[in-house]
Amino acid sequence: MTENVMIRDWMNEREAAKYLGCSPDTLNRERCQKRLCIPYFRFGRHIRYRRRELDAWLEKTRVN
């Protein structure tokens, strides 16, 4: 895996919210209240999400 692919795999809150179709405030609130259960990583004060984990969460919440 090249370094560029690894960088694009990680998203900050703003990018993850856009990817999920919600606002960063909504994503932050849901994470803090532990309602969404989307896996995330904390690096100091920074929150990061992995694209593949967002995809897995979206697939898990899909309604047929």
MDTraj code that builds the backbone (N, CA, C; nanometers):
import mdtraj as md
import numpy as np

residues = "MET THR GLU ASN VAL MET ILE ARG ASP TRP MET ASN GLU ARG GLU ALA ALA LYS TYR LEU GLY CYS SER PRO ASP THR LEU ASN ARG GLU ARG CYS GLN LYS ARG LEU CYS ILE PRO TYR PHE ARG PHE GLY ARG HIS ILE ARG TYR ARG ARG ARG GLU LEU ASP ALA TRP LEU GLU LYS THR ARG VAL ASN".split()
xyz = np.array([
    [0.0848, -0.1170, 0.0000],
    [0.0000, 0.0000, 0.0000],
    [0.0895, 0.1234, 0.0000],
    [0.0619, 0.2144, -0.0915],
    [0.1449, 0.3343, -0.0964],
    [0.1021, 0.4330, 0.0101],
    [0.1878, 0.5275, 0.0357],
    [0.1587, 0.6260, 0.1395],
    [0.0347, 0.7075, 0.1053],
    [0.0142, 0.7440, -0.0222],
    [-0.1027, 0.8216, -0.0617],
    [-0.2325, 0.7466, -0.0358],
    [-0.2343, 0.6173, -0.0582],
    [-0.3542, 0.5381, -0.0326],
    [-0.3845, 0.5372, 0.1165],
    [-0.2817, 0.5246, 0.1995],
    [-0.3020, 0.5232, 0.3438],
    [-0.3573, 0.6569, 0.3914],
    [-0.3072, 0.7673, 0.3368],
    [-0.3536, 0.8993, 0.3780],
    [-0.5005, 0.9160, 0.3417],
    [-0.5424, 0.8746, 0.2234],
    [-0.6808, 0.8892, 0.1810],
    [-0.7734, 0.7975, 0.2586],
    [-0.7210, 0.6946, 0.3207],
    [-0.8036, 0.6038, 0.3994],
    [-0.8497, 0.6695, 0.5288],
    [-0.7768, 0.7676, 0.5787],
    [-0.8103, 0.8353, 0.7037],
    [-0.8844, 0.9647, 0.6736],
    [-0.9886, 0.9924, 0.7511],
    [-1.0651, 1.1156, 0.7336],
    [-1.0783, 1.1865, 0.8670],
    [-1.0764, 1.3185, 0.8608],
    [-1.1047, 1.3944, 0.9817],
    [-1.2567, 1.4036, 0.9983],
    [-1.3028, 1.4714, 1.1027],
    [-1.4475, 1.4785, 1.1300],
    [-1.5246, 1.5433, 1.0157],
    [-1.4705, 1.6509, 0.9617],
    [-1.5389, 1.7230, 0.8545],
    [-1.5531, 1.6349, 0.7305],
    [-1.4447, 1.5673, 0.6935],
    [-1.4473, 1.4799, 0.5762],
    [-1.5403, 1.3604, 0.5981],
    [-1.5361, 1.3018, 0.7178],
    [-1.6217, 1.1866, 0.7478],
    [-1.7686, 1.2272, 0.7467],
    [-1.7988, 1.3436, 0.8012],
    [-1.9373, 1.3912, 0.8019],
    [-1.9873, 1.4119, 0.6588],
    [-1.9061, 1.4723, 0.5768],
    [-1.9439, 1.4926, 0.4363],
    [-1.9653, 1.3582, 0.3677],
    [-1.8776, 1.2637, 0.3935],
    [-1.8863, 1.1295, 0.3345],
    [-2.0165, 1.0601, 0.3767],
    [-2.0582, 1.0818, 0.5030],
    [-2.1796, 1.0190, 0.5551],
    [-2.3057, 1.0991, 0.5247],
    [-2.2887, 1.2226, 0.4786],
    [-2.4034, 1.3051, 0.4457],
    [-2.4667, 1.3725, 0.5662],
    [-2.3855, 1.4069, 0.6643],
    [-2.4362, 1.4782, 0.7822],
    [-2.3417, 1.5932, 0.8118],
    [-2.3751, 1.6721, 0.9108],
    [-2.2878, 1.7834, 0.9481],
    [-2.1817, 1.7346, 1.0468],
    [-2.0686, 1.8044, 1.0533],
    [-1.9679, 1.7692, 1.1536],
    [-2.0231, 1.7784, 1.2962],
    [-2.1126, 1.8749, 1.3208],
    [-2.1724, 1.8876, 1.4542],
    [-2.2546, 1.7645, 1.4895],
    [-2.3300, 1.7140, 1.3919],
    [-2.4105, 1.5934, 1.4156],
    [-2.3199, 1.4747, 1.4455],
    [-2.2174, 1.4574, 1.3664],
    [-2.1245, 1.3462, 1.3870],
    [-2.0580, 1.3566, 1.5241],
    [-2.0163, 1.4751, 1.5619],
    [-1.9536, 1.4965, 1.6931],
    [-2.0518, 1.4666, 1.8058],
    [-2.1714, 1.5173, 1.7966],
    [-2.2723, 1.4966, 1.9015],
    [-2.3062, 1.3478, 1.9161],
    [-2.3273, 1.2801, 1.8046],
    [-2.3614, 1.1383, 1.8083],
    [-2.2461, 1.0558, 1.8649],
    [-2.1230, 1.0938, 1.8328],
    [-2.0071, 1.0216, 1.8848],
    [-1.9947, 1.0426, 2.0350],
    [-2.0108, 1.1663, 2.0797],
    [-1.9972, 1.1969, 2.2219],
    [-2.1073, 1.1311, 2.3049],
    [-2.2246, 1.1160, 2.2464],
    [-2.3352, 1.0525, 2.3177],
    [-2.3383, 0.9014, 2.2933],
    [-2.2391, 0.8518, 2.2176],
    [-2.2213, 0.7084, 2.1898],
    [-2.3459, 0.6457, 2.1271],
    [-2.4074, 0.7191, 2.0338],
    [-2.5265, 0.6665, 1.9690],
    [-2.4985, 0.6022, 1.8342],
    [-2.3996, 0.6501, 1.7604],
    [-2.3765, 0.5976, 1.6258],
    [-2.2922, 0.4706, 1.6237],
    [-2.2042, 0.4554, 1.7185],
    [-2.1173, 0.3371, 1.7262],
    [-2.0289, 0.3208, 1.6034],
    [-1.9859, 0.4300, 1.5434],
    [-1.8906, 0.4237, 1.4335],
    [-1.7511, 0.4223, 1.4943],
    [-1.6695, 0.3230, 1.4597],
    [-1.5339, 0.3187, 1.5162],
    [-1.4541, 0.4426, 1.4746],
    [-1.3810, 0.4978, 1.5683],
    [-1.2956, 0.6128, 1.5396],
    [-1.1678, 0.5999, 1.6201],
    [-1.0712, 0.6804, 1.5841],
    [-0.9427, 0.6838, 1.6524],
    [-0.9208, 0.8237, 1.7051],
    [-0.8608, 0.8332, 1.8212],
    [-0.8263, 0.9621, 1.8796],
    [-0.6738, 0.9705, 1.8835],
    [-0.6219, 1.0729, 1.8163],
    [-0.4784, 1.1011, 1.8177],
    [-0.4617, 1.2357, 1.8882],
    [-0.4406, 1.2315, 2.0181],
    [-0.4370, 1.3553, 2.0952],
    [-0.5763, 1.4153, 2.0954],
    [-0.5903, 1.5373, 2.0437],
    [-0.7214, 1.6018, 2.0348],
    [-0.7903, 1.5753, 1.9016],
    [-0.7236, 1.5051, 1.8111],
    [-0.7747, 1.4847, 1.6763],
    [-0.8507, 1.3524, 1.6648],
    [-0.9662, 1.3577, 1.6018],
    [-1.0480, 1.2397, 1.5756],
    [-1.0294, 1.2024, 1.4298],
    [-1.0082, 1.0749, 1.4043],
    [-0.9925, 1.0268, 1.2672],
    [-1.0785, 0.9027, 1.2470],
    [-1.1309, 0.8913, 1.1277],
    [-1.2126, 0.7772, 1.0882],
    [-1.1455, 0.7096, 0.9693],
    [-1.1597, 0.5784, 0.9605],
    [-1.1120, 0.5043, 0.8441],
    [-1.2274, 0.4865, 0.7476],
    [-1.1989, 0.5129, 0.6212],
    [-1.3014, 0.5023, 0.5180],
    [-1.3650, 0.3632, 0.5162],
    [-1.2865, 0.2587, 0.5295],
    [-1.3427, 0.1224, 0.5232],
    [-1.4357, 0.0948, 0.6416],
    [-1.4100, 0.1557, 0.7563],
    [-1.4987, 0.1372, 0.8709],
    [-1.6274, 0.2173, 0.8550],
    [-1.6192, 0.3332, 0.7904],
    [-1.7411, 0.4079, 0.7590],
    [-1.8256, 0.3291, 0.6596],
    [-1.7598, 0.2701, 0.5592],
    [-1.8319, 0.1882, 0.4612],
    [-1.8984, 0.0686, 0.5272],
    [-1.8286, 0.0039, 0.6184],
    [-1.8842, -0.1120, 0.6885],
    [-2.0035, -0.0700, 0.7735],
    [-1.9950, 0.0446, 0.8405],
    [-2.1065, 0.0934, 0.9214],
    [-2.2264, 0.1260, 0.8340],
    [-2.2015, 0.1913, 0.7195],
    [-2.3120, 0.2213, 0.6279],
    [-2.3784, 0.0948, 0.5786],
    [-2.2996, -0.0049, 0.5450],
    [-2.3553, -0.1317, 0.4965],
    [-2.4378, -0.1999, 0.6062],
    [-2.3885, -0.1932, 0.7289],
    [-2.4582, -0.2565, 0.8421],
    [-2.5921, -0.1884, 0.8709],
    [-2.6013, -0.0590, 0.8439],
    [-2.7254, 0.0137, 0.8741],
    [-2.8194, 0.0214, 0.7548],
    [-2.7832, -0.0419, 0.6462],
    [-2.8674, -0.0401, 0.5258],
    [-3.0002, -0.1099, 0.5514],
    [-3.1065, -0.0507, 0.4999],
    [-3.2396, -0.1082, 0.5111],
    [-3.2771, -0.1641, 0.3749],
    [-3.3192, -0.2895, 0.3732],
    [-3.3578, -0.3522, 0.2456],
    [-3.4989, -0.3198, 0.2099],
])
top = md.Topology()
chain = top.add_chain()
for i, resn in enumerate(residues, 1):
    res = top.add_residue(resn, chain, resSeq=i)
    for name in ("N", "CA", "C"):
        top.add_atom(name, md.element.get_by_symbol(name[0]), res)
traj = md.Trajectory(xyz[None], top)
